[in-house]
Amino acid sequence: MKKNTFNLVELGLYYVLIFFILREWLVPVMELTGTGYLELILFFIALALALSLFRVHFAIAFLIKFFYISWFIVHVYSKQSVFTPAGIQFLLSEFQYNIGITLRADWVQVTDAFRTFLFLILIWMLIYLIHHWITVRMTIFYFLVLTVFFIGTLDTFTEYDGTYAIIKIILLGLVMTAFLFLKRLFTQAGVELNWMKYIKLVFPVILLIGLTSIVAIYLPKSAPQWPDPVPFLKAATGQGGEGELSNGVGKVGYGDNDSRLGGAFVADDTVVLLAESETKQYWRIETKDVYTSKGWENSTYYSGSSTVYGPGDLIQHSLPSGPEEDTKLATIHMLYPYEFIVQPYGLKSISQTSEAMQFFMNDNSEKIVPVMNNNTIQLNNYSLEYSKPVYLYSDLKSSNLENLDPYLVDRYLQLPETLPNRVVELAQDVVAGKESVYDQARAIEMYFRQNGFRYDTDDVAIPSEEQDYVDQFLFETKVGYCDNFSTSMVVMLRSVGIPARWVKGFAGGELIRTNGDMKNFEVTNNDAHSWVEAFIPNVGWINFEPTIGFNNSRSIDYDFETDDEREEELSVDEETEPDEVVKEQEETQKQNTSQNNLFTAIFNSIKQHKWIYVISLLILVGGAAIVYVKRKSWLPKVYLKMSKRKQYGESSFELMYMQLLKVLEMKGLKRKEGQTLITFAKEVDAYYETNHMSKITVAYEQYLYGGRSTKIDMNQMKESWEYLINRTTS
Amino acid sequence: MYKQIEAIIENIEKVMIGKREVAELSVIALLSGGHVLLEDVPGVGKTMMVKALAKSVGAEFKRIQFTPDLLPTDVIGVSIYNPKTLQFEFRPGPIVGNIILADEINRTSPKTQSALLESMEEASVTIDGKTLNIQKPFFVMATQNPIEYEGTYPLPEAQLDRFLLKIKMGYPNAHEEIEVLRRSERSEPIMDLTPVISLDELLALQDQVRNVYVDDSVKSYIVQLARATRTVSEIYLGVSPRASIALMKASQAYAKMQDRDFVKPDDVQYLAPFVFAHRIILKPEARYEGVTTEELINRIISKSVIPIKRYAEQ
């Protein structure tokens, strides 16, 4: 191989490309760390590249870079001139201070100046490495992969948007790779560089890259096929405490942010609280009122104001509460660090031993947080007094939407302008023929029980930019979990003019113990739930449960006999476990076919940890692929080791010969099927300028075709064999 | 190379310039007990070749010039009434000999051709119910002129099958031709040839050739090639099992020539075109496209699978 056949123009061209690629490294770093002076750092890169390009003597180049770094640091961090004593003094003191800290491994204390210094040194080294890659290896593949990976990682895990950076890097990288590939070809063939020829070869490549890029940019692209892995990674590493991230696979549980709903969920058995109460009931946390077509947000009503209650104070709630004599007590024992109070329906007061405790109820969302000494705290034990609201059936049946409070109309009939009309039309269809508001609401609630809707936490779509969350669920997927059902119901209610809001909280949990009248329930993150509250005129807010497989009790006092509704109403069995249908189905399956237990368990485990399996599988496949691709380098060594371990007799001659053929084939010396061994051996010998292959082959032919009685000198064969195997690896 | 065989070939080379391959192939045919069909234009040394071969092994050389009016009896012999003994007496024809040159066999009538070919195959002649075995070695080298077709009777494929090898002589190159002229300038070089081995030695050599080991893997390779000729789309008629036998025997001789006591696929590959080419009938459309049997055989060889592991014993 000829060395250094690069001329200045060519190398300069490569360096310009490298400069632009390096620039893509810097931009996100600057953006994310808030570091300024991009131009100065870019200038440093340009300087280093130029020094390397013009092969400035090492010492001079070193001095220039050193001075630039010094000037940079002094200029940026002390605003003095480096040539003044004060500047030099600053530099020296910085250096002294930071070296000391570095030696103590006290990384946090390191000053920005020193960090910048290290960063510049890093760039310096990187440019050395790139120089080596270009001039000696003539490939920048690793650098490119690293760059793409770097930008990809930043794009995925940070705010930085690397869409265009990636495209730029790929384009520059492809051009660069084409240049270097040609360069390698020329060098290896020992052909002198001819500019005309070079341009003839390079021009079509660049043209092609340009054309394909333009086509690629303008081609329609499908949305990501895989959900965003970040929420899963975060959940898996335990950083997902507050659960649902914007999209993708979330971990089930309570979370504040509902602005982007959709995506699959990973189950989480973490126990959130233990509740002791007479009946199983929903635990309400907060409501949301603004539907954004992607999820839920809070409106600006009451602009964040809260009402403060002390322990035992009667809480003014938008929800009605039941009669005084039905007041009951529930005791809550929080096990998960959530800073809110769960509310049973009909909440009257919160009791707590500490008098200093205050409860702030957000006027907008009705979320109650415990506060002590002006700090939100996590309250582990408290009890709640409540009386479940009872609705008079006659009131419900006679409800109509006339003379609605303008406040309700304004706040709870909000719908996004982008809501597709078919949602409204569907809602109108569903309620057609129902007279009372309550009947209409019930019609919508029951709509999801039929019409092909399915409960699932895995296979749940995320709406794209143009799609409406509710529209997608109602008309396209029909598969989802509580958020889909509850949000859809709220939107449909609002579409027909019934004020409605979205409620978050926990479902009743699992009964673990009965203690006289009191029952103990265990509520886990899996019980995190959302449902609907609608405003029925003359009655007030009343809860609805559209999600398949869940039942929420609302007490209705059937104060007059009716023959149509009541039966149906009764069929809503209060004691039915408000649990996921999926789980129930799985359980019955288990009972029915105990033999399939193991398989079910395995299947469930795979289903639950789908991502772990997928990722492990990918890693395995990737690893296997790398091992396979790299077999050229390790297989011969394995063969050598094998031969050393066991004494090769004549019986293994065939094996040895086959191994040799395989290794040679990996080196690109492949015997054609119709090619006789000796002609192939001659080719191999010509390639390696030896005669060992012929020697072995003649003996092998003797062994193969010469009848069974032939004797072979195995020692000599082994010598030749080892020689050849070693040659293939070198 | 095996000494005695090398001696024969070198002896032939004294008179045949630049025709080592033809000489080798002729010797292979001789050693494996087969016959050769030489195909080429007149004057390239076909007769010289056979003469030199005959002289080198000290064999009797006879020549039959085939003409349209040649009768079978002119080849195999005739019974003549002897008035002295009052009996028919068998007068063997020129075919009864050791090394026979059958010149331009496609000029004679099919009747005569088949008489020749029958005696070639049987190594005997039968006249009036009496069979006379022809003494070994018996080697016929027939020639045919591929250019002139006027008044010829092309040999049917079944007849061609009886020739072990078909060899083309080809013109010598310029240097060789000058050398030919130089040697013929004053004397006939053929006259100076002396035998390098005796007939007995030749017979012993033939025996040795028959003892050259052919592994089952190589046999299967031969069969693989033969069967392949029967499936190629351009071929109308593939080779017969007789061709497989011929290929094996020729390979044995070739192996012996190289002083090896077993046959390798290399031998088979080398000889396959010479053994197979004249036994294959191309489809007319392939012939129009200018495909030659040699090309097809080479293609079959390149696609064949060489046995590279010991043949599994069954």
Interface residues (C-beta under 8 A of the other chain):
Chain A: E654 Y657 M658 L661 K672 E673 G674 Q675 T676 L677 I678 T679 E701 Q702 Y703 L704 Y705 G706 G707
Chain B: Y213 D215 S217 V218 D261 F262 V263 K264 P265 D266 Q269 I301 S302 K303 S304 V305 I306 P307 I308 K309 R310
